[in-house]
Amino acid sequence: MTEHKNRILIVEDEVLIAFSVKKMLEPFFLSEIAHDYEEAKLLLSHKLFDLVLIDISLSGEKTGLDLAQFINDNISIPFIFTTALTDLGTLEKVTDLKPSAYLSKPVESVNLVTAINLALANQDNIFKIEIGKQVYYFQSKDFLFAEADHIYVEIYLKSGKNQILRTTMSYLEEVFPSKYFKRINRSVAVNPYHISKIVNDKLYLEDKVFKISKHF
């Protein structure tokens, strides 16, 4: 069986540095390079990546900080900043964007690989669902429960931004991290972390009450 390698997007406008970083990652990860905000955004919109490595000072109108904001708003995958900028103003902006790590240039191979591995290890709290050409991202703490209705499953989220997916509970059971997705009957799966109480065959979650089947 081929060993699975995580996919990393390197966003760096200096060509030599970009290829140097790519070479550092080659033994451990699959990687692609984007040289500016627009190229990175295009790749992220059409391909799946597990982490993005972002140089803050990109050429063009938009910076790495803008790209990080795009990721937070649309994709919710981890990213790591690399930069030679260490002024207080930049550090404050970086902190607000909540990167997985912040590495000063020049980046050393050991530090880079370690930072990526740590960021990916914490990815258990974000999961990804692929249905056809659509990709959906959910945070574990936001997921409340899923309820099937014929050929659709509605994903209920604490944020209120529910999603209706054309899929099956069986498929979702395969792709969701098991500790966040527990079937309780044929049409409902819940996030155990949001259960209020269980009384006999009744499960209470938020303002909902579900019946627990003996078969699950």
C-alpha positions as CSV (number, residue, x, y, z in Angstrom):
1,M,0.0,0.0,0.0
2,T,1.3,3.5,-0.9
3,E,2.1,5.6,2.2
4,H,-0.3,8.5,2.5
5,K,1.4,11.9,2.4
6,N,-0.2,15.1,3.4
7,R,-0.5,17.9,0.8
8,I,1.2,21.2,1.6
9,L,0.7,24.4,-0.4
10,I,3.8,26.6,-0.3
11,V,3.0,30.3,-0.9
12,E,6.2,32.2,-1.5
13,D,7.0,34.9,-4.0
14,E,10.8,34.4,-4.1
15,V,11.3,31.5,-6.5
16,L,14.6,30.2,-5.0
17,I,13.2,30.2,-1.4
18,A,10.0,28.5,-2.6
19,F,11.9,25.6,-4.3
20,S,14.3,25.4,-1.3
21,V,11.3,24.9,1.0
22,K,9.8,22.4,-1.4
23,K,13.0,20.4,-1.3
24,M,12.9,20.4,2.5
25,L,9.4,18.9,2.5
26,E,10.0,16.3,-0.3
27,P,10.8,13.3,2.0
28,F,7.7,13.9,4.2
29,F,5.0,15.6,2.2
30,L,3.6,16.3,-1.2
31,S,3.8,20.0,-2.0
32,E,2.9,22.6,-4.6
33,I,4.0,26.2,-5.0
34,A,2.0,29.4,-5.5
35,H,3.8,32.7,-5.9
36,D,1.0,35.2,-4.9
37,Y,-2.4,35.6,-3.4
38,E,-4.4,35.0,-6.5
39,E,-2.5,31.9,-7.6
40,A,-2.8,30.5,-4.0
41,K,-6.5,31.2,-3.9
42,L,-7.1,29.5,-7.2
43,L,-5.2,26.4,-6.1
44,L,-7.1,26.3,-2.8
45,S,-10.4,26.6,-4.6
46,H,-9.7,23.6,-6.9
47,K,-7.4,21.3,-5.0
48,L,-7.3,19.7,-1.6
49,F,-4.5,20.7,0.7
50,D,-4.0,19.7,4.4
51,L,-1.9,22.8,5.3
52,V,-0.7,26.1,3.8
53,L,2.8,27.6,4.4
54,I,2.4,31.3,3.9
55,D,5.0,34.0,3.4
56,I,3.5,37.2,4.9
57,S,5.2,39.6,2.4
58,L,3.8,38.4,-0.9
59,S,4.2,40.5,-4.1
60,G,1.0,42.1,-5.4
61,E,-1.8,44.0,-3.8
62,K,-2.7,41.3,-1.3
63,T,-0.4,39.9,1.3
64,G,-0.1,36.6,3.2
65,L,-2.3,38.1,5.9
66,D,-5.1,38.4,3.3
67,L,-4.6,34.8,2.3
68,A,-4.8,33.7,5.9
69,Q,-8.1,35.5,6.3
70,F,-9.4,33.9,3.1
71,I,-8.5,30.4,4.5
72,N,-10.2,31.2,7.9
73,D,-13.3,32.4,6.1
74,N,-13.6,29.7,3.5
75,I,-11.6,26.6,4.1
76,S,-10.6,26.2,7.8
77,I,-7.4,24.3,7.3
78,P,-4.2,25.0,9.3
79,F,-1.6,27.5,8.0
80,I,1.9,28.5,9.2
81,F,3.4,31.9,8.6
82,T,7.0,32.3,7.5
83,T,8.5,35.8,7.5
84,A,11.5,38.0,8.1
85,L,9.2,40.6,9.7
86,T,9.3,40.7,13.4
87,D,7.9,44.1,14.2
88,L,5.2,44.5,16.9
89,G,2.5,45.6,14.4
90,T,2.9,42.5,12.2
91,L,3.0,40.2,15.2
92,E,-0.3,41.6,16.5
93,K,-2.0,41.0,13.1
94,V,-0.6,37.5,12.9
95,T,-2.0,36.6,16.4
96,D,-5.5,37.7,15.4
97,L,-5.4,35.3,12.4
98,K,-4.6,32.3,14.7
99,P,-1.9,30.5,12.6
100,S,-0.7,27.1,13.8
101,A,2.8,28.5,14.0
102,Y,5.0,31.5,13.1
103,L,8.5,30.8,11.8
104,S,11.2,33.4,11.2
105,K,13.2,33.3,8.0
106,P,15.5,31.7,7.2
107,V,13.5,28.6,8.1
108,E,15.4,25.5,9.2
109,S,14.3,22.2,7.9
110,V,13.9,20.5,11.3
111,N,11.8,23.4,12.7
112,L,9.6,23.5,9.6
113,V,8.8,19.8,9.5
114,T,8.2,19.7,13.2
115,A,5.8,22.7,13.1
116,I,3.9,21.1,10.2
117,N,3.6,17.8,11.9
118,L,2.3,19.4,15.1
119,A,-0.2,21.5,13.1
120,L,-1.5,18.4,11.3
121,A,-1.7,16.4,14.6
122,N,-4.1,19.0,15.9
123,Q,-6.3,18.6,12.8
124,D,-8.5,16.0,14.5
125,N,-10.8,18.9,15.4
126,I,-11.5,19.8,11.7
127,F,-12.9,17.3,9.3
128,K,-13.4,17.3,5.6
129,I,-16.2,15.7,3.5
130,E,-15.9,15.2,-0.2
131,I,-19.1,14.7,-2.2
132,G,-18.6,14.7,-5.9
133,K,-16.6,17.8,-6.7
134,Q,-17.8,19.6,-3.6
135,V,-15.6,19.8,-0.4
136,Y,-17.1,20.7,2.9
137,Y,-15.1,21.5,6.1
138,F,-16.5,21.2,9.6
139,Q,-15.1,22.0,13.1
140,S,-15.8,19.2,15.6
141,K,-16.9,21.7,18.3
142,D,-19.4,23.2,15.9
143,F,-21.0,19.9,14.8
144,L,-24.1,19.0,16.8
145,F,-25.9,16.2,14.9
146,A,-26.8,14.9,11.5
147,E,-30.3,13.8,10.4
148,A,-31.1,11.9,7.3
149,D,-34.2,12.5,5.1
150,H,-34.3,10.1,2.1
151,I,-31.3,10.9,-0.1
152,Y,-30.2,14.0,1.9
153,V,-28.5,14.5,5.3
154,E,-28.8,17.8,7.1
155,I,-25.7,18.7,9.2
156,Y,-26.8,20.8,12.2
157,L,-24.1,23.2,13.5
158,K,-23.9,25.2,16.7
159,S,-23.1,28.3,14.6
160,G,-26.5,27.9,12.9
161,K,-24.9,27.5,9.4
162,N,-26.4,24.1,8.7
163,Q,-25.6,22.2,5.5
164,I,-27.8,19.9,3.5
165,L,-25.8,17.2,1.7
166,R,-26.8,14.7,-0.9
167,T,-25.2,11.7,0.7
168,T,-25.9,8.8,3.1
169,M,-25.4,8.3,6.9
170,S,-23.2,5.3,6.1
171,Y,-20.8,7.4,4.1
172,L,-20.7,10.1,6.7
173,E,-20.0,7.5,9.3
174,E,-16.9,6.5,7.3
175,V,-15.5,10.0,6.8
176,F,-16.3,11.7,10.1
177,P,-13.9,11.2,13.0
178,S,-15.6,8.5,15.0
179,K,-15.3,10.2,18.4
180,Y,-17.4,13.1,17.1
181,F,-20.0,11.1,15.1
182,K,-22.1,8.4,16.8
183,R,-25.1,6.8,15.2
184,I,-28.0,6.5,17.7
185,N,-30.7,5.3,15.3
186,R,-31.1,4.8,11.5
187,S,-31.5,8.5,10.7
188,V,-29.6,10.3,13.4
189,A,-25.9,10.7,14.4
190,V,-24.8,13.0,17.2
191,N,-21.6,14.6,18.5
192,P,-21.2,13.0,22.0
193,Y,-19.5,16.1,23.2
194,H,-22.8,18.0,23.0
195,I,-25.0,15.4,24.7
196,S,-26.7,17.0,27.8
197,K,-28.1,13.7,29.2
198,I,-29.4,10.3,28.4
199,V,-32.5,8.9,30.2
200,N,-33.5,5.4,29.3
201,D,-33.8,5.4,25.5
202,K,-34.0,9.2,25.2
203,L,-30.9,11.3,24.3
204,Y,-31.0,15.1,25.0
205,L,-28.8,17.4,22.9
206,E,-29.3,21.2,23.0
207,D,-33.1,21.6,22.7
208,K,-33.6,18.3,20.8
209,V,-34.7,14.9,22.1
210,F,-33.8,11.8,20.1
211,K,-34.8,8.2,20.5
212,I,-31.9,5.7,20.9
213,S,-32.3,2.5,18.9
214,K,-31.1,-0.8,20.4
215,H,-29.5,-1.6,17.1
216,F,-26.9,1.2,17.4
